[in-house]
């Protein structure tokens, strides 16, 4: 179905002297160049690195640029290619934000290359005038201005200065002298500052110029043998059951029921939020972690805390092993204490913190470089129904509700009054987005969701005299916490389902009380929800295999691919229904026939933008399953998506993710090519689609040209 031989070079390579960058070199490095196909280049004598350097010279790089290339890692994939990770070194310094990913076939020929190396001139590096201490101070002032931290130098390792670790930091801050490509393309000496906080798990890589000015900031935190009694998906979908672990999961010797360690993950209770295993638990000698859950009790009971840790340990191991078969191997930078193949770096199993006391209704995953332990923080989730609407007359009923982040906090006594449907003077509209025309003095306003922010509705109701506001969903029976901020809004508000809203509207002159639920609904534990655990692990996958995943565009891909892991493995088109206590789950809509397309990703919040990429992944999985005569499974689609990351540049766009997957299917399973095109084109990432990311130290702008077109061979 291809129109060209697999290893025909796509004509998009440019001479180094005429490159135009779509983003600031200082902020994200030079723009990546993708060389697909066979460059008709026989192996160079010496090494694969020499082969890459020879190819760069053929494409216009000068001798100094080619000589700056050196290997950082390599591994052989299950598909038979040797994948190289290369870096650029000039004047003894690593060039920040430059890299290469090369694929070498069994004959030693270069068949694919992604690189963004900066041109090296004979002018040498402009020296730095600032010191490492000044660079660290600049980074801390930018990231944590309220924290009084000025650590002393603790030691030096080559170009890296290590500073003293205080209780503020999860790991000792480091400052590495690096070379930085500035906006003109010339190289200067500067600094890469790495800080990782103990609280909130915030891991940042900050580039600081040689003059001591912050150039860019990259956040690397994105806001799982024995027997284990676990919930395979979540407590609503699957009952707790005993599952056997796999060899190598569990370290030998005694363990603790709330602190379980193995080669792939160390899972422990961190309810005290000190990022260390909490004291307590029971000694486990036989490798059996089979505590029964008591879901009618709070997650903070001793037994439920044991369940949280054993569940989190099991789920981390399951996704580790699954991803290993899909291509996230030791050589590709996966998470293990000991690497048995001799490829990649060890000492980087996941530190997974169960019931972390640092937050609620969320989770996060910080991904350091290969050889350092990532950290997963799992939180408890607020049970739905934190508030209520109690109907007093003409009938009696209680509707579950969620509160608002703005306005007065409601008490268990609450606000009582007659409920009046608003009229905002725009015909039959009842969304309260314009000035309210009916008198709400002393009443509780009832409005419909939609058309404007919640705080606008509340402000309009307040101006008409309302004492509180009830917002009814217009998109189904999910209930949400209403966000927004407006200090002028003083009245409290609650959000109810569409069905309850319709019932309330149908009553004649209803009187009701909007109040806080007392006692509060039981919290739900994200450690028991595989969607949440596997989503967080997915961030580690993309950071390690692709590279930079920060910013609006790449951040959206990271969030979306994290959802893809959960929805494909669990074979369900929605995420975190258990944790959110919501049949629709955490996202705006189920992923089957998802309503948004690529254009909505432009400058979107990363979770919203990520939903589009997850919808593409779900459609690709659907296409694979439904292909004529297909016996394709989730293993096939995830293997293609993960292997495609080997051919995807750092900080990718959606079309670059698509092209990476196409590269692997064209080489190994060409019959799947159109299945990939159809999934991406359905959501606007078809032939001709293009995103442009323009980044400066102060701002990022994304523009998207959407296309639903298929290539001729797929029409």
N, C-alpha and C positions, 0 to 999 in steps of 0.2 A: 504494500500500500504506500511505500515511500516513492517519491519522485526522484530520489538521488541515492547513490550508494552511501552506506552508513558513514564511511570515513572520508567523505568529501569535505574539505575545509569550507565552512561557511564564511563568506567574504564580509566579515565585519571587523577584521583586525585593522588597526591603524598604526602608522608610524609613531613612535614616541614623541617625535618633534611636533606633531600636529594634533595631539590629543585635546579634546574639550571635555571639561568635567561638568557633570550635572550636580555636583555638590562640592562644597568647600573642601579642599585638600586637607586643611587643618582640622576640620571637624570630623571627617569620616575617612580620610585617606583618598588617594586618587580613585576614580571610578573604575570598577572592575571591568576587565575585558575578557570575554568568553571566546575561546578558540575551540570550536567543535570540529571533530572529524580528523582524518589522517593528514598531517602536514607534509606527507611524503618525506619524512625525516627518519633516516636509519639511526639506530642507536649510536650515540657518540661513544668514543672510547673512554673508558674510565668509570662512569657512574650515571645513574638516571639524572642526577643533578646536572651533569655535563650535557646531557641530552636536552634538558630544558633550557640551559644557558645557550646552547647552539641554536635552538629554535628562536629564542629571543633576539639573538644577533641577526638571524635571517629576517626577522620582522622589523628591523630598524634600530634595535637597541645598540648603544655603543658598548665598547669593551668594558668600561667601568661599571655600567649598569648590569651587564651579564655576569660580571665577576662578583657582584654584590649578593648573588643568590646562594643560599645554602639550605640544607635540609634540616627540618625540625622533627619530623616523624614520618614513618611509612608503614603501611600494612597491606596485606593481600586480602581482597574481598572474596566472598564465596563465588562470585561471578568470574573470578580468574584474573582480574586486573590488579596491578600494584598501584595503590593510591599514595601519592607523596603529599606531605604538607611542607611547604617551603616558606622561608622568611627572607628578609632583605637586611643586610648588615653593611653599614657604611661607616668608615672611620672607627671601627670597633664597637659601634652602637647599633642596636636594632632600630629599624625604621618603623615607627609606630603606625599601626593601621594599614600596613602593607602585608601582603601574603600571596601565596599561590597554592592551588590545589591541582595536581597533575595526575593523570592516569596513564600507566604504561602497560602495554599488552605483553603477551607471553614471549614475543620476539624482541622485547625491549624497546619497541617504538612508542613514541608519544602519540596518544590518540585523543586526548582531551586536556585542555589547560584553562584554568581560570587564574588570572593574575591582575594585580593592580600596582605593580612595582613603580616606584618613582624614578624618573631619569636622574642619573648621577653625572654631574659635571666635574671638571677638574678644579673647581673653585674651592672645594673642601667645605667643611661644616662651619657655619657661623657659630662661634663659641657662645656658651651660656654665660650670662652675668649673674644670675641668681644662684643660690645654693640649694641643696636638697631640702634643708630645713625650711627655707623660704617657699619652696614649691609645696611642701606639705602644709604649711600655714595657709597658703593661698587656696589649696583644695579644701581644707577644713572650713575656712571662712566662707567659701561658696556653698558647701554642702550642709554644714552644721554650725551656722553662725551663733547659735545660742549655747553651744557647748564650749566650755573653756578648756581646750586641750592643746598642749604644747609639749608633746613627748620628746624625750631626749634620744639621741642616737645610741642604738644598742650594738650595732656592728655593721660590717660591710661584707658583701659577697659579690665580687666582680664589679659590675656597673650598678649594683643595687645596694642601697642603704636601708638598713632595717632599723626601725624606731621602737622604742619601748612600748610594750602592750599594757594599757591600763584597763580598768574594768569597763571603760566605755567601748573598747574594741573587742570583737570576737577573735581577731587575729592581729598580730603586730602590723602596723602600717609599714608599707615599703615605698621607696621612691627609686625608680630606675632611670638612669640617664639614657635617653633615647634620641634618635634623630626624628625630626618632624618636618613633613613637607608643608610649606606655607602656601598661601593663595597663589603665589607666582610660580610655584613648582620647585623652588629652590629648597635646599635642606638646611636646617639649623638644629643646633643642639637644644634639647628640652628635657622634659621629665614626664614619666608615667607614674602617677601616684595611685596606689591601691589602698583603699580603706574599707573596712568591713565592721559594722557596728554590732555590738552585742544585742542591744534592744532593736527590735523591728527588722533585724536581719538584712540591713541595707549594705550591699556590696557595690562599690563604685570604682570605676577606672577613670581617672581624671588626667587629661593631658594639660600640662603647664608649659608655657613657652620658656625659652631661655631667659627672658626678661622677668619671669615670675608671674605671668598673667594666665588665667585659666583659658584654655583654648576650646576644650570640649569636655563633656561629662557623659559617661556611659554607665547606666544602671544595669547591673547584672543580676538583679533580683526581680523576679516576675511575681505587682500587687494584685517504702514500701517493699535444715533437715529436722526434723522433728515433726510433731503433729500439732495442728493449730485449729482451734474452733473459731471459725470466721464466718462472715457474711460475704459470699462470693461476689455479689454486686452491692447490695445495701439491705438494710433490715426490712424494708417494705417489699422488695422484689424477691429476695431469696432468704430462706430461713438459715439460721446459724447451723453450720455443719462442720464436722471434723474433716480436715484435709491433711494429707501427708506432705511434708516438705521434700525438697530435693537435696541430694548429696551436695555438700559444700555451702548450703545456706547458713548453717548454724555452727559457730565455733564450738569446739569440744570443751568439756568441763562444765562446771555449774553456771547457771544463768539466773537472772532475776525476772520475776513476773512482770515488772514494769521497766525493764532495761535489758533488751534482747539484742545480742550482737552476733553478726556473721560476716561473711566475706563481702556481701553486696550492700548491706545496710546495718546500721545500728539504730534501733527504734527504742525510744525511751520517753517516759512521762516528763513533761516540763510545765506543769501547771503553775509552778512558782515563777516562771518567766525569768530564770537566770541562765537559760541556755545550757544547763547541765542536768543530768538525770536527777530527778527528785529522789529523796530518800524514801525508804519503805519498800513495799512489795515483798514477795516471798521467794525463797531460794528454790530454783527448779533444777533437779538433778537428772531427770530422765528425758528432757527435751520435749515434754508434753505441755503445751500451752493451751489448755482446754477449759478456761473459765467460762461459765455461762453468763450471758448478758441478761440484765434486768432492765428492759426498756421502759418499764413503768416507773422507774426511779431516775433521779438525776444522773447525768453522766459522771458526776464527781464522786460517786460511791467507790469504795476500794475495788469492788469486783468489776464495775464498769470501766474503771481505769485500766485494769488488767486486760480487759477485752479490747480496749482501744489500742494498746501497745501490741498485743498479739495480732490484731487485725492489720495494723499499719506495717508491721514487720512482714507479714505474709504477702500483702498486696505489693509492697516494694519489690519483693523477690519475684513475684509473678511477672510484673512488667519488665523487670531486668532481664529475665530469661526469655520472655517473648521478644523483646527488642533485639536481643542477641541473635535470634534466628532471623530477624528482619534486616540485620546489617549493622546494628549499633553494637559493635564488637569491642574487644579490648584494644585492637589497633585503631579503631575509630574514636577512642576516648571514653569508653563507658565507665561505669562507677564500680570499682572493686578495690579491696585492700591488696589482694595479690592477683597479678595477671599471670596466667599460666602459659600463654603463648609466647612470651618474650616481647610482645608488641605493646605499645602504649605504656603509660605510667600507672603504677598501682598507688596504694595509700590514699584512695579517694572514694571509698564507699560513702553512701548517703547517710548523713546524720539526720534522722527523721524524728521530729519532736511532736509527740502526741499531746493533744489537749493543751497546746501552748497557751500560757496565760497572757500573751501580749496582745490579744485582740479577739474579735468575734466575727462571724459571718464572712470568713475569708480563709486564705491559705497563701503561702508563698514558697518560692524555691530560688535560692541563690546559687549560681553556677560559676565557681572559679575555674581556672585553667586545669588541664589534665595533670593529675598528681596531687591535687588538693581536694579535701572533702567538701562536697556541696552540702547545703543545709535546707531541709524541708521543714516548714512550720505549719502544722495543722491546728485549726481553731475549732471551737465549738460554735454552733450556729443557733441564733435566736429562734426559738420555736414560733411558728406562725400563730397569730391570735394574741399578740402582745397587748392588743386593745380589743374592746368590744363595742358594739352598738346594741344596747338593750332596749327593745321596743316595749313601751309601757301600755300603750293603747293605740288603736281600738282592739288590738290583740296583744299577746305577749310572745316575745321571741328574742333570741340572742344570736347576733351575727358576729362571726369572727372578723377581726379588723387588724390592721397595722397602723402604727402612728406616723408622725411626721418629724423630720429633723428641724423644723422651724416652728415658731409659735410657742404658746404656753404648753408646758408638760401637763398632760392630763393625769389626774389622780384616780384611785379606785372609786371615789365618790363621783367624780366626773362632772360633766355639764349636762343638765336636763333642760329640754325645751321642745316646743312644737317644731316639727321638721317641715321645711318649706322648700319646694323645688324652685331654683332660681330662674329668673327670666332676665336675660341681659340685653333685651331690646333688639335682638337680631333675628326676629322671627321665632321659629320653634327651637332655636339653639338653647341648650341648657348646660353648656360647658363652663359658664362663668368667666369667659375670657374677655368680656367687655363689661363696662359699668353696669351693675345690676339695677334694674328698673323697679322691681317690686320691693316692698318694705320688709326687711328682715329683722327689724328691731326686736331684740330679745329672743330671736329664733335660731334654730340650727339650720344652716344652709345645706341643701343637697344639690350637688353638681355632678356632671358626668366628666370622666377623664377625656383628655384629648385637646388638641389645638393650641395649647399654651402651657407654660410651666405651672406647677402646683402653687407656687407662691403668688402668681398672678391671680389665680382663682381665689386664694385665701384673702388677698388684699382687697379684691373687689367685694367679696362677701362681707368682710369686716367694715368696709366703707358704707355698706348698706345696713349696718347695725347687727350683723350676725354675732352670736356668742361662741360659735364653733362651726366647723365645716365637715361634712361627710362627702368624700369623693367616691363615686361608684365606677368600677372598671367598665370599659366599653369594649374590651378585647377578650373576655372570658372570665373564668372564676379564680384566676390568680389574685392574690393580695400582696401588695408590696409596701415597703417603707417609702414614704414620699420624701424625696430629696429636695435640695434647694436651700437658698439662704436669703432672708430679707428681714432685717431687724425691725422694720416697721410693722411686720405681721405679729400680732399679739395673741390672736385666737388660736386654740388648738385644733388639730384636724386628725381624722382617721380615714382609712381607705378600706372599702368593702368590695366584695365580688360583684360581677355583673348580675348574677341571679338574685343576690340579696338586694342589690340596688333596684332591680325591677320590681321585686316584691314590696319594698318600702315605698316606691312611687305609686303602687297600686292601692295603697291603704288610704282611707279617708281621714284626713286631719290627724296624721300620726304624731304621737309624742314619744320621745326616746331619750336615752342617756348615752352619751359618748364617754367612755371611761377606760382606765387602765385595767387590764385583767389581773385579778388578785385571787389566788396565787398565780404567779406568772406561768405560762406554759413551759413544759419541759424543754430544755435545750436539746438539740440534736448534734451528734458527734460526727464531724467530717472524717475522722479516722475510719468510720464504718462505711464510708461511701466511696466505692472504687472510682467513680467518675472524678471526684475531687483529687484523690491520690494520683491517678494516672494522668490527669490533666497537669498537675504540678510536675510530675516526672517528665512530661513531654517538653517542658521548658529546658530541662537539662539536655535532652536529646538534641534540640535544635541549636542551642548554644555550642555544644561540643562538636556537632557534625557540620554545621554551616558556618558558624562564626558569629559576628555581631548580629544581634537580634533586637536592638533597641530602636527607638523612634516610632513614629506613627505607622509607617508602612511595614517595616520588618517586625515591629512589635505586634501588629495585627496578625501577621503570619505565625508568629510564635504562639499567640493565644489560640489561633484557629487550629494549628497542627496539634496543640495540646488537647483541644476538644476532639480532634479526629481520633486520637488514640483511644479515648474513652468511648466514643459512640460506635466506632467500628468493632472494637474488642467486645463491647457489651451488646452490639447489634441493636441499638436503639437510638432514635434520632433526637434525643434531648438529654440534657446534662444536669446532674445533681438534683433530681426530683426529691430524693430523700432529705438531703441537707436543707434544702429550701422549703420542704414541706409543701411542694407545689407541683401539680401534675405536668405543668409546662416546663418546669425546671428553671435553671438560672438564666437562660437566654431569652431574647425577645420573642422568639417563635421557634417551633420545631424545625429541624433542618430539612425535612421532606418538603420540597417546593417552597423553600425559604424565600421571603418576599423582597429581599434587598439584593443589589448587584454591585459590581466592582466600583462603579462611580461613587457609591456611598462610602467607600473606604477613604476617600480624599480627606485628609486632616481629621479623620474620625478618632474618637476614643478607641484604644486598642482592642478592648473587648468587643465593642460594636463592630469594628472593622474585622476582627478575627472571626466573627460569626459568618462572614461571607466566605472566608477560606475554609472554614469547617463545613459549610454547605457544599462547597466544591468537593471536599473529601468524601462527604456522605454520598453525593451524586456519583462520584467515581466508584465507590464501593457498590452502589446500586447498579451501575453500568456493568461492572465485572460480574456480578451475580446473575444479571439478566441477559448477558450476551448469549446469542444463539449457540446451543450445544455446550454452554459454559459449565465448567466444573471449578470455576475460580472461587476462591475463598478470601476471607479477611487476611489470611497469610499472604496471598498474592498481592493484594492492593497495598498493604502496609510495607511489604518488601520492596515494591516499586517506589513507593513514596519515600521510604528511608534511603534506599540506594540512590535515588535521584538527588539526595542532599550532597552526595559526593561530587555532583556536577553543577552545584548551585553556588553562586558567589556569596560572600559575606554581605549582610544588610540587603537581602534580596527584595525584589518586587514579586507580585503574583505571577507575572509572565515568566520571570526567571525560575520560579519554582516549577511552573509548568514545563519549561524547557529542560530542566534537570530530570524530571520524570520521563519526558519524551526520549531523552538521551539513553536512559537505561532500557526502556521498553523497545526502542528501535534496535538496540544491540542484542537483546535477549528474547523478546517476545513481540515482534513487529505487528502481530495481529491485534495487539492492544492499543496501538497508536491512536486510532480514531475514538476509542473509548475514553482516552485521556482528553483529546480535543473536545469531545462532546460535553464532558463534565465541566471543563473550564469555560467553554463558549456559552454554556447555558447561563452563566452568571457574569458574562461580559468580558471574559479573559480569552476571547477567541483570537483568530488571526488578525494582527494589526493592533491589538490592545497594547497600550503603553502607559506606564506610570513614570513620572519624572519627580524625583525627590531633590529639592534644592535646600541645602543645609548651610547655615552659617552658625557661628558660635552663639548667636542670640535667637535664632528662629529656624523653623523648618516648614517648608511648604510642599504639599503634594498635589500634583495635577494628574488627572487620569483621562486618557482617551479610551473609551469603552468600545468593545467590538464583540458581536455575537456570531461572527463569521467563522465558518469551518474551512480548512484548506480543501482544495479541489478533490483530493483523493478520499476525503471523508464525506463528500456531499452525495 
